[in-house]
């Protein structure tokens, strides 16, 4: 257990940040999952709509430092290429 006041405060801060980051990560994954489900269902139009909703969420996650910006770009790129390869 921490003995210093500053260390105790750090522990409290880490706990809050972990909860916030967990919520952000879950939110991001939900948006990505909606795109993947639309792709699996073969609904190109719905997948494109879901991707447009997921893009800012991925960018926001990168801005908050939750994921690397290149990771966000890669996910967007791979999802969009999967949608483009679908037959209308």
OpenMM code with the backbone's topology and positions (N, CA, C; nanometers):
from openmm import Vec3, app, unit

residues = "UNK UNK UNK UNK UNK UNK UNK UNK UNK UNK UNK UNK UNK UNK UNK UNK UNK UNK UNK UNK UNK UNK UNK UNK UNK UNK UNK UNK UNK UNK UNK UNK UNK UNK UNK UNK UNK UNK UNK UNK UNK UNK UNK UNK UNK UNK UNK UNK UNK UNK UNK UNK UNK UNK UNK UNK UNK UNK UNK UNK UNK UNK UNK UNK UNK UNK UNK UNK UNK UNK UNK UNK UNK UNK UNK UNK UNK UNK UNK UNK UNK UNK UNK UNK UNK UNK UNK UNK".split()
positions = [
    Vec3(0.0840, -0.1188, 0.0000),
    Vec3(0.0000, 0.0000, 0.0000),
    Vec3(0.0880, 0.1244, 0.0000),
    Vec3(0.0420, 0.2270, -0.0677),
    Vec3(0.1174, 0.3520, -0.0783),
    Vec3(0.1197, 0.4239, 0.0559),
    Vec3(0.2320, 0.4900, 0.0831),
    Vec3(0.2469, 0.5634, 0.2085),
    Vec3(0.2446, 0.7144, 0.1881),
    Vec3(0.2908, 0.7607, 0.0737),
    Vec3(0.2974, 0.9041, 0.0483),
    Vec3(0.1635, 0.9551, -0.0026),
    Vec3(0.1325, 1.0782, 0.0337),
    Vec3(0.0069, 1.1392, -0.0082),
    Vec3(0.0004, 1.1506, -0.1602),
    Vec3(0.1131, 1.1860, -0.2207),
    Vec3(0.1153, 1.2022, -0.3669),
    Vec3(0.0929, 1.0680, -0.4371),
    Vec3(0.1461, 0.9619, -0.3794),
    Vec3(0.1277, 0.8290, -0.4382),
    Vec3(-0.0176, 0.7832, -0.4231),
    Vec3(-0.0785, 0.8166, -0.3090),
    Vec3(-0.2192, 0.7824, -0.2887),
    Vec3(-0.3061, 0.8561, -0.3903),
    Vec3(-0.2717, 0.9825, -0.4140),
    Vec3(-0.3462, 1.0603, -0.5128),
    Vec3(-0.3269, 1.0012, -0.6522),
    Vec3(-0.2045, 0.9601, -0.6836),
    Vec3(-0.1775, 0.8991, -0.8143),
    Vec3(-0.2618, 0.7739, -0.8339),
    Vec3(-0.2758, 0.6965, -0.7305),
    Vec3(-0.3560, 0.5749, -0.7383),
    Vec3(-0.5018, 0.6091, -0.7673),
    Vec3(-0.5525, 0.7141, -0.7015),
    Vec3(-0.6905, 0.7578, -0.7268),
    Vec3(-0.7064, 0.8051, -0.8714),
    Vec3(-0.6081, 0.8806, -0.9201),
    Vec3(-0.6126, 0.9314, -1.0572),
    Vec3(-0.6097, 0.8170, -1.1583),
    Vec3(-0.5221, 0.7198, -1.1343),
    Vec3(-0.5086, 0.6054, -1.2242),
    Vec3(-0.6412, 0.5286, -1.2302),
    Vec3(-0.7059, 0.5148, -1.1153),
    Vec3(-0.8327, 0.4435, -1.1090),
    Vec3(-0.9380, 0.5130, -1.1954),
    Vec3(-0.9455, 0.6471, -1.1866),
    Vec3(-1.0413, 0.7234, -1.2678),
    Vec3(-1.0083, 0.7130, -1.4156),
    Vec3(-0.8799, 0.7259, -1.4485),
    Vec3(-0.8375, 0.7193, -1.5884),
    Vec3(-0.8654, 0.5812, -1.6484),
    Vec3(-0.8413, 0.4770, -1.5701),
    Vec3(-0.8645, 0.3405, -1.6168),
    Vec3(-1.0122, 0.3202, -1.6496),
    Vec3(-1.0990, 0.3731, -1.5639),
    Vec3(-1.2430, 0.3605, -1.5878),
    Vec3(-1.2831, 0.4363, -1.7141),
    Vec3(-1.2322, 0.5574, -1.7302),
    Vec3(-1.2654, 0.6390, -1.8483),
    Vec3(-1.2120, 0.5740, -1.9748),
    Vec3(-1.0881, 0.5242, -1.9692),
    Vec3(-1.0288, 0.4605, -2.0866),
    Vec3(-1.1023, 0.3320, -2.1235),
    Vec3(-1.1472, 0.2591, -2.0220),
    Vec3(-1.2231, 0.1373, -2.0477),
    Vec3(-1.3531, 0.1678, -2.1197),
    Vec3(-1.4198, 0.2751, -2.0777),
    Vec3(-1.5450, 0.3147, -2.1424),
    Vec3(-1.5195, 0.3595, -2.2859),
    Vec3(-1.4133, 0.4367, -2.3054),
    Vec3(-1.3791, 0.4833, -2.4399),
    Vec3(-1.3449, 0.3666, -2.5320),
    Vec3(-1.2688, 0.2731, -2.4807),
    Vec3(-1.2277, 0.1578, -2.5610),
    Vec3(-1.3500, 0.0729, -2.5978),
    Vec3(-1.4390, 0.0536, -2.5022),
    Vec3(-1.5595, -0.0238, -2.5272),
    Vec3(-1.6453, 0.0439, -2.6336),
    Vec3(-1.6583, 0.1758, -2.6237),
    Vec3(-1.7372, 0.2528, -2.7205),
    Vec3(-1.6786, 0.2382, -2.8609),
    Vec3(-1.5463, 0.2494, -2.8712),
    Vec3(-1.4792, 0.2369, -3.0002),
    Vec3(-1.5014, 0.0976, -3.0589),
    Vec3(-1.4851, -0.0051, -2.9770),
    Vec3(-1.5013, -0.1419, -3.0237),
    Vec3(-1.6442, -0.1687, -3.0707),
    Vec3(-1.7414, -0.1074, -3.0026),
    Vec3(-1.8811, -0.1248, -3.0408),
    Vec3(-1.9053, -0.0702, -3.1807),
    Vec3(-1.8506, 0.0483, -3.2094),
    Vec3(-1.8676, 0.1084, -3.3417),
    Vec3(-1.8024, 0.0226, -3.4495),
    Vec3(-1.6828, -0.0274, -3.4213),
    Vec3(-1.6125, -0.1123, -3.5183),
    Vec3(-1.6901, -0.2416, -3.5396),
    Vec3(-1.7449, -0.2960, -3.4322),
    Vec3(-1.8208, -0.4205, -3.4403),
    Vec3(-1.9452, -0.4037, -3.5277),
    Vec3(-2.0096, -0.2862, -3.5199),
    Vec3(-2.1277, -0.2600, -3.6020),
    Vec3(-2.0913, -0.2624, -3.7500),
    Vec3(-1.9744, -0.2084, -3.7832),
    Vec3(-1.9286, -0.2111, -3.9230),
    Vec3(-1.9051, -0.3547, -3.9665),
    Vec3(-1.8351, -0.4311, -3.8838),
    Vec3(-1.8032, -0.5697, -3.9178),
    Vec3(-1.9291, -0.6550, -3.9312),
    Vec3(-2.0291, -0.6310, -3.8475),
    Vec3(-2.1544, -0.7059, -3.8563),
    Vec3(-2.2270, -0.6745, -3.9871),
    Vec3(-2.2233, -0.5482, -4.0282),
    Vec3(-2.2875, -0.5095, -4.1541),
    Vec3(-2.2152, -0.5729, -4.2727),
    Vec3(-2.0825, -0.5812, -4.2634),
    Vec3(-2.0042, -0.6448, -4.3694),
    Vec3(-2.0382, -0.7934, -4.3767),
    Vec3(-2.0454, -0.8585, -4.2606),
    Vec3(-2.0787, -1.0013, -4.2559),
    Vec3(-2.2180, -1.0278, -4.3120),
    Vec3(-2.3098, -0.9339, -4.2859),
    Vec3(-2.4467, -0.9495, -4.3347),
    Vec3(-2.4556, -0.9248, -4.4849),
    Vec3(-2.3516, -0.8636, -4.5424),
    Vec3(-2.3500, -0.8374, -4.6855),
    Vec3(-2.4235, -0.7104, -4.7249),
    Vec3(-2.4530, -0.6252, -4.6275),
    Vec3(-2.5252, -0.5003, -4.6531),
    Vec3(-2.4242, -0.3866, -4.6719),
    Vec3(-2.3901, -0.3593, -4.7961),
    Vec3(-2.2865, -0.2611, -4.8270),
    Vec3(-2.3269, -0.1204, -4.7832),
    Vec3(-2.4518, -0.0851, -4.8060),
    Vec3(-2.4988, 0.0495, -4.7704),
    Vec3(-2.4948, 0.0713, -4.6199),
    Vec3(-2.5422, -0.0262, -4.5451),
    Vec3(-2.5423, -0.0168, -4.3991),
    Vec3(-2.3989, -0.0161, -4.3451),
    Vec3(-2.3120, -0.0932, -4.4076),
    Vec3(-2.1714, -0.0969, -4.3653),
    Vec3(-2.1062, 0.0393, -4.3873),
    Vec3(-2.1376, 0.1045, -4.4990),
    Vec3(-2.0807, 0.2371, -4.5272),
    Vec3(-2.1297, 0.3396, -4.4260),
    Vec3(-2.2564, 0.3305, -4.3892),
    Vec3(-2.3117, 0.4220, -4.2878),
    Vec3(-2.2438, 0.3987, -4.1529),
    Vec3(-2.2267, 0.2722, -4.1172),
    Vec3(-2.1627, 0.2375, -3.9900),
    Vec3(-2.0168, 0.2827, -3.9882),
    Vec3(-1.9497, 0.2736, -4.1032),
    Vec3(-1.8100, 0.3168, -4.1105),
    Vec3(-1.7997, 0.4677, -4.0923),
    Vec3(-1.8927, 0.5422, -4.1516),
    Vec3(-1.8910, 0.6879, -4.1341),
    Vec3(-1.9108, 0.7262, -3.9884),
    Vec3(-1.9847, 0.6456, -3.9133),
    Vec3(-2.0033, 0.6708, -3.7703),
    Vec3(-1.8812, 0.6275, -3.6904),
    Vec3(-1.8119, 0.5231, -3.7372),
    Vec3(-1.6973, 0.4689, -3.6634),
    Vec3(-1.5705, 0.5519, -3.6822),
    Vec3(-1.5568, 0.6162, -3.7982),
    Vec3(-1.4337, 0.6915, -3.8267),
    Vec3(-1.4038, 0.7979, -3.7217),
    Vec3(-1.4978, 0.8872, -3.6875),
    Vec3(-1.4651, 0.9873, -3.5857),
    Vec3(-1.4391, 0.9255, -3.4490),
    Vec3(-1.5032, 0.8129, -3.4222),
    Vec3(-1.4820, 0.7452, -3.2934),
    Vec3(-1.3393, 0.6912, -3.2844),
    Vec3(-1.2902, 0.6341, -3.3943),
    Vec3(-1.1521, 0.5853, -3.3979),
    Vec3(-1.0543, 0.7021, -3.3868),
    Vec3(-1.0825, 0.8113, -3.4561),
    Vec3(-0.9957, 0.9292, -3.4497),
    Vec3(-0.9936, 0.9869, -3.3087),
    Vec3(-1.1087, 0.9884, -3.2442),
    Vec3(-1.1176, 1.0391, -3.1069),
    Vec3(-1.0359, 0.9521, -3.0122),
    Vec3(-1.0418, 0.8213, -3.0328),
    Vec3(-0.9631, 0.7300, -2.9488),
    Vec3(-0.8145, 0.7563, -2.9653),
    Vec3(-0.7731, 0.7851, -3.0888),
    Vec3(-0.6321, 0.8152, -3.1141),
    Vec3(-0.5933, 0.9479, -3.0498),
    Vec3(-0.6822, 1.0470, -3.0567),
    Vec3(-0.6527, 1.1776, -2.9967),
    Vec3(-0.6398, 1.1693, -2.8456),
    Vec3(-0.7170, 1.0820, -2.7836),
    Vec3(-0.7109, 1.0641, -2.6385),
    Vec3(-0.5917, 0.9768, -2.5964),
    Vec3(-0.5189, 0.9228, -2.6944),
    Vec3(-0.4036, 0.8405, -2.6615),
    Vec3(-0.4417, 0.6975, -2.6273),
    Vec3(-0.5632, 0.6604, -2.6578),
    Vec3(-0.6096, 0.5261, -2.6264),
    Vec3(-0.5470, 0.4246, -2.7206),
    Vec3(-0.5410, 0.4606, -2.8491),
    Vec3(-0.4725, 0.3790, -2.9491),
    Vec3(-0.3808, 0.4712, -3.0280),
    Vec3(-0.2848, 0.4146, -3.0954),
    Vec3(-0.1929, 0.4936, -3.1779),
    Vec3(-0.2664, 0.5447, -3.3002),
    Vec3(-0.2267, 0.6603, -3.3481),
    Vec3(-0.2948, 0.7191, -3.4637),
    Vec3(-0.2818, 0.6315, -3.5870),
    Vec3(-0.1681, 0.5643, -3.6022),
    Vec3(-0.1510, 0.4728, -3.7160),
    Vec3(-0.2446, 0.3526, -3.7050),
    Vec3(-0.2713, 0.3087, -3.5837),
    Vec3(-0.3631, 0.1977, -3.5623),
    Vec3(-0.5038, 0.2373, -3.6053),
    Vec3(-0.5445, 0.3588, -3.5688),
    Vec3(-0.6759, 0.4089, -3.6089),
    Vec3(-0.6847, 0.4165, -3.7605),
    Vec3(-0.5809, 0.4702, -3.8235),
    Vec3(-0.5787, 0.4817, -3.9689),
    Vec3(-0.5853, 0.3449, -4.0348),
    Vec3(-0.5110, 0.2492, -3.9800),
    Vec3(-0.5085, 0.1143, -4.0358),
    Vec3(-0.6458, 0.0485, -4.0263),
    Vec3(-0.7118, 0.0643, -3.9112),
    Vec3(-0.8444, 0.0051, -3.8939),
    Vec3(-0.9439, 0.0647, -3.9927),
    Vec3(-0.9419, 0.1968, -4.0078),
    Vec3(-1.0323, 0.2636, -4.1015),
    Vec3(-1.0049, 0.2164, -4.2434),
    Vec3(-0.8763, 0.2085, -4.2781),
    Vec3(-0.8374, 0.1678, -4.4128),
    Vec3(-0.8828, 0.0257, -4.4429),
    Vec3(-0.8614, -0.0648, -4.3503),
    Vec3(-0.8970, -0.2047, -4.3731),
    Vec3(-1.0480, -0.2242, -4.3806),
    Vec3(-1.1212, -0.1515, -4.2955),
    Vec3(-1.2667, -0.1631, -4.3005),
    Vec3(-1.3211, -0.1071, -4.4315),
    Vec3(-1.2683, 0.0090, -4.4740),
    Vec3(-1.3173, 0.0696, -4.5969),
    Vec3(-1.2835, -0.0163, -4.7189),
    Vec3(-1.1659, -0.0798, -4.7173),
    Vec3(-1.1310, -0.1661, -4.8308),
    Vec3(-1.2189, -0.2896, -4.8338),
    Vec3(-1.2577, -0.3420, -4.7170),
    Vec3(-1.3488, -0.4561, -4.7121),
    Vec3(-1.4863, -0.4172, -4.7658),
    Vec3(-1.5300, -0.2947, -4.7357),
    Vec3(-1.6596, -0.2473, -4.7860),
    Vec3(-1.6533, -0.2268, -4.9367),
    Vec3(-1.5433, -0.1714, -4.9860),
    Vec3(-1.5298, -0.1474, -5.1291),
    Vec3(-1.5273, -0.2776, -5.2089),
    Vec3(-1.4735, -0.3827, -5.1493),
    Vec3(-1.4638, -0.5100, -5.2213),
    Vec3(-1.5947, -0.5884, -5.2235),
    Vec3(-1.6936, -0.5405, -5.1435),
    Vec3(-1.8238, -0.6067, -5.1419),
    Vec3(-1.8973, -0.5803, -5.2731),
    Vec3(-1.9788, -0.6774, -5.3171),
    Vec3(-2.0598, -0.6518, -5.4356),
    Vec3(-2.1878, -0.5818, -5.3897),
    Vec3(-2.2232, -0.4818, -5.4636),
    Vec3(-2.3416, -0.4009, -5.4312),
    Vec3(-2.4635, -0.4854, -5.4483),
] * unit.nanometer
topology = app.Topology()
chain = topology.addChain("A")
for resn in residues:
    res = topology.addResidue(resn, chain)
    for name in ("N", "CA", "C"):
        topology.addAtom(name, app.Element.getBySymbol(name[0]), res)
